Amino acid sequence: MGFLIPALAGFITGVLSAWGIGGGSLLVVYMTVFAGVPQQTAQGVNLTYFLPTSLTALYSHLKNKLVETRLAVPAVIAGVLTAVGAALAASALDTGVLKKIFGVFIILVGVGELFRRTEKGDKKG
Protein backbone atom coordinates (compact mmCIF):
# COMPACT_ATOMS: atom_id res chain seq x y z
CA MET A 1 0.00 0.00 0.00
CA GLY A 2 3.05 2.27 0.42
CA PHE A 3 3.31 2.58 -3.36
CA LEU A 4 -0.12 4.22 -3.78
CA ILE A 5 0.87 7.85 -3.05
CA PRO A 6 4.02 7.80 -5.25
CA ALA A 7 2.07 6.09 -8.04
CA LEU A 8 -0.69 8.69 -7.76
CA ALA A 9 1.91 11.51 -7.83
CA GLY A 10 3.45 9.96 -10.96
CA PHE A 11 0.05 9.63 -12.60
CA ILE A 12 -0.98 13.21 -11.83
CA THR A 13 2.33 14.68 -13.00
CA GLY A 14 2.12 12.51 -16.13
CA VAL A 15 -1.31 13.93 -16.95
CA LEU A 16 -0.05 17.46 -16.31
CA SER A 17 2.92 16.79 -18.59
CA ALA A 18 0.55 15.69 -21.35
CA TRP A 19 -1.23 19.02 -20.96
CA GLY A 20 2.07 20.89 -21.23
CA ILE A 21 2.10 22.12 -17.63
CA GLY A 22 5.53 20.82 -16.65
CA GLY A 23 4.69 17.76 -14.62
CA GLY A 24 8.35 16.83 -14.36
CA SER A 25 9.11 19.92 -12.29
CA LEU A 26 6.16 19.10 -10.06
CA LEU A 27 7.48 15.56 -9.72
CA VAL A 28 10.81 16.93 -8.44
CA VAL A 29 8.95 19.08 -5.91
CA TYR A 30 6.89 16.08 -4.74
CA MET A 31 9.94 13.84 -4.41
CA THR A 32 12.09 16.37 -2.52
CA VAL A 33 9.44 17.92 -0.26
CA PHE A 34 7.06 15.04 0.43
CA ALA A 35 9.04 11.87 -0.28
CA GLY A 36 12.36 13.02 1.19
CA VAL A 37 14.38 12.11 -1.91
CA PRO A 38 17.71 13.95 -2.32
CA GLN A 39 17.64 16.72 -4.95
CA GLN A 40 20.16 15.05 -7.31
CA THR A 41 18.26 11.76 -7.20
CA ALA A 42 14.94 13.51 -7.82
CA GLN A 43 16.39 15.31 -10.83
CA GLY A 44 17.77 12.03 -12.18
CA VAL A 45 14.37 10.39 -11.79
CA ASN A 46 12.80 13.40 -13.52
CA LEU A 47 15.13 13.01 -16.49
CA THR A 48 14.34 9.29 -16.69
CA TYR A 49 10.62 10.12 -16.41
CA PHE A 50 10.99 12.67 -19.19
CA LEU A 51 12.30 10.21 -21.79
CA PRO A 52 9.09 8.26 -22.53
CA THR A 53 6.89 11.37 -22.38
CA SER A 54 9.15 13.30 -24.74
CA LEU A 55 9.41 10.37 -27.15
CA THR A 56 5.64 10.07 -27.41
CA ALA A 57 5.35 13.83 -28.00
CA LEU A 58 8.10 13.66 -30.63
CA TYR A 59 6.36 10.79 -32.41
CA SER A 60 3.09 12.71 -32.46
CA HIS A 61 4.74 15.89 -33.77
CA LEU A 62 6.67 14.01 -36.45
CA LYS A 63 3.50 12.20 -37.53
CA ASN A 64 1.67 15.52 -37.84
CA LYS A 65 4.62 17.11 -39.70
CA LEU A 66 5.11 19.74 -36.99
CA VAL A 67 8.89 19.33 -36.70
CA GLU A 68 11.28 21.36 -38.83
CA THR A 69 14.26 18.99 -38.84
CA ARG A 70 16.54 21.70 -40.26
CA LEU A 71 16.01 23.62 -37.01
CA ALA A 72 15.63 20.61 -34.72
CA VAL A 73 19.07 19.07 -35.31
CA PRO A 74 21.10 22.04 -33.98
CA ALA A 75 18.64 22.39 -31.08
CA VAL A 76 19.05 18.71 -30.16
CA ILE A 77 22.84 18.98 -30.27
CA ALA A 78 22.81 22.11 -28.08
CA GLY A 79 20.32 20.50 -25.71
CA VAL A 80 22.38 17.34 -25.26
CA LEU A 81 25.59 19.31 -24.63
CA THR A 82 23.82 21.61 -22.15
CA ALA A 83 22.18 18.68 -20.35
CA VAL A 84 25.53 16.94 -19.92
CA GLY A 85 27.15 20.13 -18.64
CA ALA A 86 24.27 20.86 -16.27
CA ALA A 87 24.30 17.28 -14.96
CA LEU A 88 28.01 17.52 -14.22
CA ALA A 89 27.51 20.89 -12.49
CA ALA A 90 24.55 19.61 -10.46
CA SER A 91 26.46 16.55 -9.28
CA ALA A 92 29.28 18.81 -8.07
CA LEU A 93 26.97 21.12 -6.07
CA ASP A 94 25.88 20.66 -2.47
CA THR A 95 22.26 19.49 -2.17
CA GLY A 96 21.28 22.58 -0.17
CA VAL A 97 22.61 24.92 -2.86
CA LEU A 98 20.91 22.88 -5.58
CA LYS A 99 17.56 23.09 -3.75
CA LYS A 100 17.87 26.86 -3.48
CA ILE A 101 18.74 27.23 -7.16
CA PHE A 102 15.78 25.02 -8.12
CA GLY A 103 13.47 26.98 -5.79
CA VAL A 104 14.51 30.31 -7.34
CA PHE A 105 14.02 28.82 -10.81
CA ILE A 106 10.50 27.62 -9.97
CA ILE A 107 9.58 31.02 -8.50
CA LEU A 108 10.92 32.87 -11.56
CA VAL A 109 9.00 30.59 -13.92
CA GLY A 110 5.82 31.01 -11.85
CA VAL A 111 6.11 34.80 -11.76
CA GLY A 112 6.87 34.83 -15.49
CA GLU A 113 3.74 32.79 -16.17
CA LEU A 114 1.62 35.11 -14.02
CA PHE A 115 2.66 38.17 -15.99
CA ARG A 116 3.03 36.62 -19.43
CA ARG A 117 1.09 38.35 -22.13
CA THR A 118 -0.99 36.06 -24.28
CA GLU A 119 -1.15 36.31 -28.03
CA LYS A 120 -4.41 37.12 -29.72
CA GLY A 121 -6.42 33.93 -30.05
CA ASP A 122 -4.61 32.25 -27.13
CA LYS A 123 -7.19 30.99 -24.65
CA LYS A 124 -4.92 31.34 -21.57
CA GLY A 125 -5.45 34.01 -18.90
ABEGO torsion letter per residue (X at the ends): XAAAAAAAAAAAAAAAAAAGAGAAAAAAAAAAAAAGBBAAAAAAAAAAAAAAAAAAAAAAAAAAGABBAAAAAAAAAAAAAAAAAAAAAAAABBAAAAAAAAAAAAAAAAAAAAABBBBBGBABX
